[in-house]
Amino acid sequence: MAADFSVVLDELNTTLESIEAVLDVDDLRQEIAELEQQAAAPDLWNDVEAAQALTSRLSFLQGTLRRVEELRSRLDDVGLMHEMAADEGDEATLAETERELESIRSVIDELEVRTLLNGEYDSREALVTIRSEAGGVDAADFAEMLMRMYLRWAERHKYPTEVYDVSYAEEAGIKSATFAVKVPYAYGTLSVEQGTHRLVRISPFDNQGRRQTSFAGVEVLPVVEQTDHVDIPENEIRVDVFRSSGPGGQSVNTTDSAVRMTHIPTGIVVSCQNEKSQIQNRAAALRVLQARLLVVRQAEQRAEMDALKGDGGSSWGNQMRSYVLHPYQMVKDLRTEQESGNPSDVLDGGIDAFIEAGIRWRRQQEAA
């Protein structure tokens, strides 16, 4: 067992050294020091949006550095403790060090996945849109289940979110919803969730209790930053205002504050009704529209590159995961083969294993 422990310890030490090199810990400390200096400026909150972006990045980098430093300390300590326990024949401590090493392995694996997020927009915050697809009222209900799943995932990680728009279906569930996950690397992390999700269950809306298959689509976009230069001429946008809709009798339903924005050249339509102010909803809708147009531009550039390479492109973003609640309980990713026999936990936000497997799978696809 001591030999096995030493082998695993060496492997984890090598992996952690690789992570430290990729993250460039010295540069990380320097950027944190610079951001801390900027955050101490007395006029920081004169520009609220810029201040929030700065403090969010600072908090994220501090958390990353703290995790790496804690892992290094834990790895050094567990090696020393195991060596002392082996010399003294202390079986209880030996067992404790093996449990600690397994715990360290889990955290290092998770951190290693983070180092794989090095795409052009991976470090951005994310805009997530969920739409009901084939399956009628069951699909609308499934879309709402997926929205809750992602919001609960963010809540578990203490990631701030903001819901921009929810379009409710007539009988139950939602037609569509758009929300932001406001943490660095949210886009790189959640982009592997993009595609069609499939639910199989006994329909609660069918009085004959028949099994129903329904579908919902997930779209993940990077939040646009000032450096992206996504300029949209005023004459290319049509703006319509309407009364917000939703359950209950909220005050947002009493004025024409909701905004629907149409980009005339592409036909892309976005809407926002979360805020009471029409101005705030207009600004949020414009951010979503810019994100959509950024992805359109990115797709056009990728298509040009694929044409040059003779590559037909990838279809990994299509149907990608099945949630089966009847006749058995199983959630399975169709790309990575990752699966879980506990759909309740998955639909309550327990999707980290699926996300990590998706990120590793995508890197393998890119390498191939």
Number of C-alpha atoms within 10 A of each C-alpha: 8 12 8 10 16 14 12 16 21 14 13 18 18 12 17 21 14 14 20 19 12 12 16 11 16 12 10 16 14 11 15 19 14 12 17 15 10 16 17 9 9 8 10 15 12 9 9 10 9 12 16 15 15 17 16 16 18 21 16 16 18 16 12 17 18 12 15 20 14 13 18 16 11 15 20 13 13 20 17 13 15 23 16 14 17 14 9 11 11 12 12 9 16 22 13 14 21 20 13 15 20 13 11 20 21 12 13 20 14 14 18 19 18 20 14 18 18 11 9 9 17 20 19 21 24 28 28 27 22 26 23 28 21 14 17 18 23 28 27 27 25 30 29 24 17 22 24 15 20 23 21 19 19 18 13 12 9 10 15 13 17 13 17 21 24 22 18 18 18 10 12 16 19 23 23 22 22 23 23 23 23 21 21 21 22 25 27 24 24 25 23 23 23 20 20 20 23 22 22 21 19 18 17 14 14 12 7 9 11 11 14 18 18 23 23 27 24 25 19 26 25 27 24 23 13 7 6 11 10 16 9 13 8 9 8 11 18 12 15 13 18 15 14 23 18 14 7 7 9 11 9 18 18 12 14 16 22 27 29 18 21 20 21 12 8 10 10 13 17 20 27 29 30 22 19 18 15 19 13 17 23 22 13 21 25 22 18 27 22 22 22 22 20 19 15 13 13 12 12 12 12 13 16 13 13 14 12 9 10 10 11 9 12 10 9 14 15 14 18 21 22 19 25 19 18 14 10 10 15 18 24 18 19 13 16 18 14 16 17 19 15 14 18 15 12 22 19 17 21 19 17 13 13 21 20 23 17 24 22 18 16 17 13 10 11 9 7 6
